[in-house]
Amino acid sequence: MLNKIVLKVNKENFLLSYFVSIRTMIKENIFRAYDIRGIYPSEINENVSELIGKGFGTFIGGPGKKLAVGRDVRLSSESLSTSLINGLTSVGVDVLDLGVVPTPIVYFAISHWNLDGGVVVSASHNPPEWNGFKLCREKARLVGSGLGLEEVKKLIQNKNFKLSKKGNVVNRRDDILREYKAFIFNKVTLKRSFKVGIDPGNGSCSCIAKEILEKFGLNIKAINDTPDGKFPSRSPEPTEESVSALKELVVKENLDFGVAFDGDCDRALFVDEKGNTLRGDIVLALFIRYFLKCGEKVVYEVSCTTAVEDEIKSKGGIPILTRVGHSFILDKMISEKAKFGGEISSHLYFGDIYGLDDAIFSVLKVAELLSLREASLSQLVNELPKYETYRENFEIPDEYKFKVIEGIKEKLQKEGYNVITIDGAKVVEKEGWFILRASNTLPQIKLTVEARNKESLQELTKFATEILFEVYKNIKNSY
């Protein structure tokens, strides 16, 4: 009888231990190029969050280090933030808790308060069931792939934590919002007011953006402006299709322009007065045309339009080409002391605010450039150099996508093409260029083609697509 009882207890303990270990198991796929991200609660949960806090706190240095922690509006973000902070403080880190704020506010806190780093609990533009962590070092430099994330991952997997006297937690949300508003107020000069439509998409910019923009005298018409982690109005990712309500608002209300924010407010998708969406690199080209001075630097990624380089050179600026992604561009913004930076995906970076990408500040700069000219936003865009552009995303499994890109590079180089390999494979010809690059967040290979005319665009697109599928087929068949 005693043996049966012991056996039953041991079985129950084993099952309990098994389910706890399953819940705290760190899955490889959550460690991505720029952050840690996965589905809640199967991949990201409170136990995993606490381990991440312990691992990152140990990586940063533990006792005496100060980190800012902020979160987005997702339903899981509050509990994940709490468990993360428990992990951080368990290794001696002091935490400045910023609560629900836009991601750029966390970045700003790190730089403005000269902190040792910070964490944003957010899955950015991913669907509502996702969540994640953006880990930052000093000056808001992201701890991404090749920039320390592998070391953090190893600390977590080995549970090699340096537990210490518990760190302190202080709520600083009101302080950072007040200091942010005061800081940017002197960075923008508006000569007149504008009517602007904003669509925060129920994300982190809800309520905050309207208040800040109105402080500058802008007349704001807002939709989807209530924080809601279910994102009932549209996807957290602003796209041509998802911002149809904003486009209708801009045209119907005769607004000067509109802007849609992503879930954590570090991207701003602009809409001109006619309801046309503008890519991030086009907005960057406008900033360069109206604000760049001779000798100043601009950081831009490999798939940006040639118009960006055209504008930099016409102003006597210095172009700096880099890989796609926040961690790479911000690092260059800081090290090169650049004036502007940008990506097609509508991340826009500003030297005036520590090199950070900030969607709210982007709105103010668009309003400022409009105040310099008696012209509409669409008219200013039409004055930029014109190129034909084509973009497509091809579904390629994660286990193949990087091998395919390497195969494409090898094939093109063997055939005598001059291949730019900063990020993917970019081929520049006399009439245009194309780039094939693997997505760092999705099972995709992204194609961007640009040419001086439609005929050249079609030829380059056909060539790039054919080489992609030829290499993909060969690699797939070899497995």
VOGU-3710 file (C-alpha; in Angstrom, 3 decimals, decimal comma):
1> mlnkivlkvn> 0,000/0,000/0,000  2,824/2,374/0,943  4,581/1,623/-2,341  1,417/2,513/-4,258  1,120/5,839/-2,403  4,772/6,698/-3,065  4,369/5,715/-6,712  1,263/7,914/-7,014  3,029/10,900/-5,385  6,077/10,464/-7,593
11> kenfllsyfv> 3,870/10,243/-10,672  2,041/13,430/-9,706  5,327/15,207/-9,012  6,681/14,024/-12,346  3,605/15,279/-14,212  3,739/18,611/-12,384  7,439/18,943/-13,148  6,794/17,958/-16,758  4,097/20,565/-17,348  6,143/23,296/-15,625
21> sirtmikeni> 9,156/22,420/-17,771  7,025/22,484/-20,931  5,682/25,933/-20,008  9,157/27,323/-19,295  10,773/25,723/-22,326  12,362/28,352/-24,535  11,593/27,698/-28,187  14,297/28,500/-30,722  11,964/30,263/-33,126  11,132/33,122/-30,733
31> fraydirgiy> 14,650/34,536/-31,109  14,476/36,637/-34,259  16,702/39,114/-36,077  15,607/42,212/-34,172  13,780/40,950/-31,079  12,144/38,044/-29,247  8,661/37,358/-30,567  6,060/34,561/-30,559  2,452/33,521/-29,980  0,971/33,888/-26,492
41> pseinenvse> 0,869/31,690/-24,421  2,257/28,701/-26,354  5,584/30,368/-27,220  5,654/33,518/-25,080  4,215/33,386/-21,545  4,862/34,705/-18,032  7,394/32,005/-17,117  9,332/32,577/-20,318  9,093/36,326/-19,728  10,647/36,052/-16,274
51> ligkgfgtfi> 13,517/33,972/-17,683  14,077/36,619/-20,350  14,208/39,258/-17,607  16,790/37,258/-15,675  18,857/36,565/-18,794  18,796/40,122/-20,113  19,415/41,592/-16,657  22,457/39,345/-16,280  23,643/40,318/-19,787  23,338/44,044/-18,948
61> ggpgkklavg> 25,339/43,679/-15,761  22,896/43,190/-12,907  23,215/45,267/-9,712  23,538/49,016/-10,259  22,145/48,942/-13,794  18,994/50,916/-14,641  16,536/49,884/-17,352  13,307/51,400/-18,661  10,421/48,996/-19,279  7,365/49,927/-21,339
71> rdvrlssesl> 4,594/47,933/-22,949  1,975/48,066/-25,690  -1,794/47,584/-25,341  -1,965/43,831/-26,066  -4,059/41,846/-23,607  -1,021/39,832/-22,504  1,387/42,762/-22,199  0,652/43,774/-18,606  1,226/40,319/-17,113  4,274/39,755/-19,321
81> stslinglts> 5,693/43,105/-18,239  5,164/42,220/-14,573  6,944/38,877/-14,907  9,737/40,460/-16,959  10,295/43,078/-14,250  10,352/40,313/-11,628  13,101/38,643/-13,618  15,092/41,843/-14,053  14,907/42,847/-10,405  15,816/39,316/-9,245
91> vgvdvldlgv> 19,310/39,856/-10,693  19,629/43,296/-9,090  18,518/45,580/-11,939  16,596/48,771/-11,061  13,555/49,296/-13,284  11,865/52,515/-14,360  8,364/51,303/-15,223  6,849/53,436/-18,003  3,607/51,474/-18,321  1,684/51,657/-21,614
101> vptpivyfai> 3,583/53,988/-23,949  4,613/54,097/-27,617  7,831/52,193/-28,280  9,719/55,412/-29,233  9,012/56,779/-25,737  10,949/53,858/-24,235  13,804/54,513/-26,659  13,684/58,204/-25,753  13,821/57,425/-22,012  16,920/55,265/-22,491
111> shwnldggvv> 18,760/57,990/-24,420  17,425/61,051/-22,595  18,004/59,664/-19,098  21,273/58,001/-20,095  20,101/54,581/-18,909  21,885/51,277/-19,349  19,103/50,009/-21,607  15,472/48,996/-21,624  12,813/46,577/-22,780  9,615/47,082/-24,769
121> vsashnppew> 6,982/44,397/-24,283  5,390/44,372/-27,714  4,939/42,363/-30,895  4,872/45,589/-32,920  2,674/45,085/-36,008  1,998/41,351/-35,524  -1,570/40,046/-34,939  -3,163/40,406/-31,444  -2,310/36,862/-30,299  1,416/37,593/-30,626
131> ngfklcreka> 3,722/39,284/-28,137  7,417/39,788/-27,613  10,325/41,804/-26,265  12,552/44,448/-27,804  15,778/44,443/-25,805  17,889/47,607/-25,809  21,348/48,579/-24,620  22,528/52,123/-23,968  21,345/54,811/-26,435  18,429/52,484/-27,330
141> rlvgsglgle> 20,625/50,263/-29,497  18,687/47,060/-30,093  20,145/43,781/-28,886  19,474/41,820/-32,049  21,064/39,079/-34,108  24,827/39,605/-34,151  24,447/42,376/-31,577  24,214/40,380/-28,364  20,948/38,456/-28,688  22,796/35,151/-29,088
151> evkkliqnkn> 24,520/35,731/-25,742  21,210/36,561/-24,055  19,704/33,402/-25,543  22,568/31,288/-24,201  22,209/32,766/-20,701  18,491/31,953/-20,730  18,862/28,425/-22,087  21,599/27,567/-19,573  19,819/29,472/-16,783  23,179/31,024/-16,023
161> fklskkgnvv> 21,731/33,901/-14,016  23,480/35,972/-11,352  20,779/36,336/-8,696  21,261/39,290/-6,381  19,605/41,601/-3,881  16,306/42,596/-5,472  16,383/45,759/-7,569  13,966/48,672/-7,167  10,941/49,496/-9,339  9,756/53,084/-9,811
171> nrrddilrey> 6,820/54,282/-11,943  8,078/57,060/-14,257  5,383/57,186/-16,951  4,181/60,734/-16,223  7,760/62,000/-15,975  8,876/60,638/-19,339  5,779/61,837/-21,192  6,228/65,335/-19,770  9,932/65,444/-20,666  9,325/64,017/-24,152
181> kafifnkvtl> 6,751/66,701/-24,963  9,057/69,454/-23,713  12,034/68,054/-25,647  10,379/67,798/-29,066  8,567/71,135/-28,701  11,777/72,986/-29,579  12,670/70,653/-32,451  9,839/71,620/-34,823  8,657/74,996/-36,156  5,207/75,196/-37,743
191> krsfkvgidp> 4,468/78,413/-39,590  0,799/77,532/-39,928  -1,713/74,928/-38,801  -2,946/71,902/-40,745  -5,900/69,561/-40,633  -4,553/66,072/-40,039  -6,292/62,706/-39,819  -4,733/60,094/-37,554  -5,499/56,389/-37,176  -3,675/54,838/-34,195
201> gngscsciak> -5,491/51,549/-34,868  -6,319/51,177/-31,149  -2,595/50,755/-30,453  -0,030/52,444/-28,218  -0,449/55,837/-29,882  -4,144/56,000/-28,992  -4,964/59,199/-27,061  -1,284/60,141/-26,621  -0,634/61,120/-30,255  -3,706/63,356/-30,527
211> eilekfglni> -2,802/65,219/-27,344  0,805/65,823/-28,406  -0,014/66,875/-31,971  -2,701/69,291/-30,826  -0,136/70,914/-28,535  1,644/72,041/-31,726  -1,557/73,649/-33,038  -2,554/70,921/-35,466  -6,270/70,314/-36,001  -6,577/66,567/-35,437
221> kaindtpdgk> -9,373/64,280/-36,627  -8,854/60,881/-35,018  -10,358/57,459/-35,658  -9,700/54,166/-33,836  -8,249/56,229/-30,994  -9,166/54,068/-27,991  -6,518/51,657/-26,640  -7,714/48,092/-27,214  -5,458/45,035/-27,230  -7,917/43,128/-29,399
231> fpsrspepte> -7,269/45,626/-32,244  -10,955/45,612/-33,324  -10,674/48,308/-36,002  -7,889/46,985/-38,225  -4,656/45,026/-38,261  -1,826/46,445/-36,082  0,118/46,733/-39,340  -0,929/49,741/-41,442  -1,139/48,740/-45,103  -2,731/50,075/-48,287
241> esvsalkelv> -5,772/47,903/-47,588  -6,058/48,284/-43,801  -6,101/52,097/-43,779  -9,077/52,526/-46,140  -11,105/54,258/-43,385  -8,334/56,813/-42,903  -8,124/57,498/-46,642  -11,882/58,065/-46,765  -11,664/60,421/-43,784  -8,897/62,505/-45,354
251> vkenldfgva> -10,775/62,955/-48,624  -14,227/63,444/-47,082  -13,063/65,984/-44,488  -10,741/67,768/-46,932  -7,726/67,232/-44,651  -4,169/68,213/-45,519  -2,878/64,691/-44,898  -3,413/61,589/-42,798  -1,243/59,117/-40,929  -1,771/55,579/-39,665
261> fdgdcdralf> 0,389/54,203/-36,870  1,361/50,602/-36,307  0,604/48,742/-33,069  3,500/50,173/-31,052  3,808/53,561/-32,787  7,282/53,409/-34,300  5,978/53,432/-37,895  3,923/56,100/-39,642  2,167/55,359/-42,951  1,268/58,690/-44,545
271> vdekgntlrg> -1,708/59,463/-46,776  -1,746/62,587/-48,961  -4,754/64,887/-49,344  -6,019/62,772/-52,251  -6,031/59,570/-50,230  -2,861/58,083/-51,725  -0,536/56,203/-49,366  3,140/57,171/-49,395  6,014/54,739/-48,867  8,486/55,542/-46,127
281> divlalfiry> 11,366/56,120/-48,538  9,313/58,729/-50,426  8,689/60,642/-47,188  12,409/60,345/-46,390  13,238/61,870/-49,792  10,992/64,840/-48,932  12,730/65,362/-45,595  16,074/65,350/-47,397  14,886/67,860/-50,006  13,563/70,370/-47,462
291> flkcgekvvy> 15,752/69,920/-44,377  19,136/68,403/-45,280  22,199/70,675/-45,299  25,446/70,212/-47,188  27,728/67,692/-45,507  24,996/66,056/-43,413  24,525/62,291/-43,555  21,495/60,154/-44,371  21,181/56,447/-43,564  18,873/54,400/-45,786
301> evscttaved> 18,343/50,719/-46,530  19,119/48,794/-49,692  15,569/48,660/-51,086  14,879/52,417/-50,897  14,109/54,276/-54,106  16,958/55,850/-56,077  15,175/59,161/-55,455  16,626/59,100/-51,925  20,186/59,014/-53,239  19,301/61,603/-55,899
311> eikskggipi> 18,072/64,015/-53,231  21,050/63,442/-50,913  23,535/64,194/-53,674  21,606/67,229/-54,917  21,865/68,754/-51,416  25,554/67,917/-51,030  24,780/65,314/-48,392  26,498/62,019/-47,661  24,565/58,799/-48,440  25,071/55,794/-46,148
321> ltrvghsfil> 23,618/52,514/-47,394  22,821/49,803/-44,849  20,819/46,643/-44,168  17,078/46,672/-43,597  16,103/46,825/-39,938  15,937/49,090/-36,919  19,044/47,729/-35,187  21,271/48,305/-38,220  19,940/51,746/-39,115  19,903/53,115/-35,559
331> dkmisekakf> 23,469/51,911/-35,035  24,541/53,850/-38,147  22,445/56,865/-37,144  24,334/57,055/-33,858  27,843/56,145/-35,045  27,668/58,414/-38,111  25,735/61,220/-36,345  23,315/61,233/-39,258  20,583/63,808/-39,775  17,946/61,414/-41,155
341> ggeisshlyf> 17,367/57,736/-41,730  14,570/55,694/-43,217  13,097/52,490/-44,562  10,414/51,661/-47,117  8,426/50,164/-44,222  7,863/53,703/-42,848  10,382/53,668/-40,030  11,752/57,227/-40,085  14,781/58,223/-37,980  15,832/61,668/-36,773
351> gdiyglddai> 19,199/62,947/-35,587  17,348/65,670/-33,661  15,928/63,062/-31,256  18,948/60,849/-30,587  18,721/59,155/-34,001  15,498/57,380/-33,027  12,593/56,310/-35,233  9,437/58,002/-33,974  6,028/58,024/-35,677  4,661/61,027/-33,760
361> fsvlkvaell> 7,724/63,127/-34,533  7,402/62,070/-38,194  3,946/63,691/-38,332  5,335/66,945/-36,987  8,142/66,970/-39,582  5,676/66,409/-42,444  3,610/69,312/-41,150  6,765/71,415/-40,894  7,837/70,757/-44,481  4,315/71,601/-45,697
371> slreaslsql> 4,535/74,893/-43,824  7,612/75,787/-45,900  5,729/75,663/-49,201  2,348/76,799/-50,484  1,760/73,376/-51,983  -0,101/70,186/-51,113  1,633/66,972/-50,048  0,806/65,288/-53,358  2,335/68,214/-55,264  5,559/67,960/-53,263
381> vnelpkyety> 5,745/64,220/-53,949  5,183/64,808/-57,680  8,248/67,068/-57,760  10,547/64,196/-56,737  12,453/62,198/-59,389  10,184/59,532/-60,878  10,890/55,814/-61,107  8,709/52,820/-61,855  8,550/50,392/-58,922  7,360/46,844/-58,351
391> renfeipdey> 7,333/44,859/-55,080  6,286/41,302/-54,296  6,702/38,899/-51,387  7,221/35,214/-52,203  6,366/32,562/-49,618  9,571/30,589/-49,037  9,920/28,388/-45,918  12,310/29,582/-43,217  14,551/26,535/-43,651  15,187/27,478/-47,296
401> kfkviegike> 14,999/31,267/-47,574  18,562/32,167/-46,533  20,052/29,285/-48,517  18,128/30,508/-51,575  19,554/34,015/-51,188  23,088/32,626/-50,913  22,455/30,550/-54,047  21,205/33,620/-55,922  24,293/35,611/-54,930  26,594/32,825/-56,119
411> klqkegynvi> 24,775/32,386/-59,425  24,679/36,117/-60,228  28,354/36,597/-59,369  29,340/33,607/-61,538  27,424/35,158/-64,420  29,429/38,367/-64,061  26,879/40,656/-62,400  28,026/43,241/-59,876  26,086/42,106/-56,790  25,640/44,304/-53,718
421> tidgakvvek> 25,464/41,870/-50,788  24,912/44,196/-47,807  21,472/42,641/-47,366  20,354/39,976/-49,827  21,333/40,246/-53,489  21,000/43,605/-55,247  21,877/44,026/-58,920  22,140/47,517/-60,394  21,888/47,883/-64,192  21,871/50,982/-66,385
431> egwfilrasn> 18,059/51,143/-66,579  17,293/50,123/-63,013  17,883/47,613/-60,238  16,351/44,740/-58,315  16,945/43,251/-54,896  16,008/39,853/-53,484  16,303/39,539/-49,713  15,047/37,137/-47,080  12,590/38,501/-44,546  13,967/38,407/-41,015
441> tlpqikltve> 10,521/38,002/-39,473  8,441/35,979/-41,962  8,932/32,897/-44,213  9,327/35,105/-47,266  11,769/36,362/-49,848  11,045/39,945/-50,767  11,533/41,332/-54,262  11,849/45,035/-55,007  12,420/46,289/-58,555  12,916/49,861/-59,737
451> arnkeslqel> 13,487/51,166/-63,269  13,368/54,301/-65,372  10,461/53,021/-67,465  7,799/50,283/-67,457  9,492/48,165/-70,114  12,733/47,951/-68,136  10,731/47,283/-64,982  9,031/44,283/-66,591  12,322/42,898/-67,914  14,082/43,187/-64,560
461> tkfateilfe> 11,088/41,713/-62,707  10,969/38,728/-65,070  14,703/38,105/-64,726  14,674/38,365/-60,905  11,616/36,110/-60,543  13,041/33,451/-62,851  16,373/33,289/-61,036  14,597/33,136/-57,656  12,510/30,100/-58,580  15,349/28,383/-60,433
471> vykniknsy> 17,579/28,538/-57,352  14,724/27,680/-54,980  13,813/24,592/-57,033  17,402/23,377/-57,105  17,898/23,831/-53,362  14,539/22,248/-52,495  15,262/19,210/-54,701  18,654/18,728/-53,048  16,998/17,945/-49,703
//
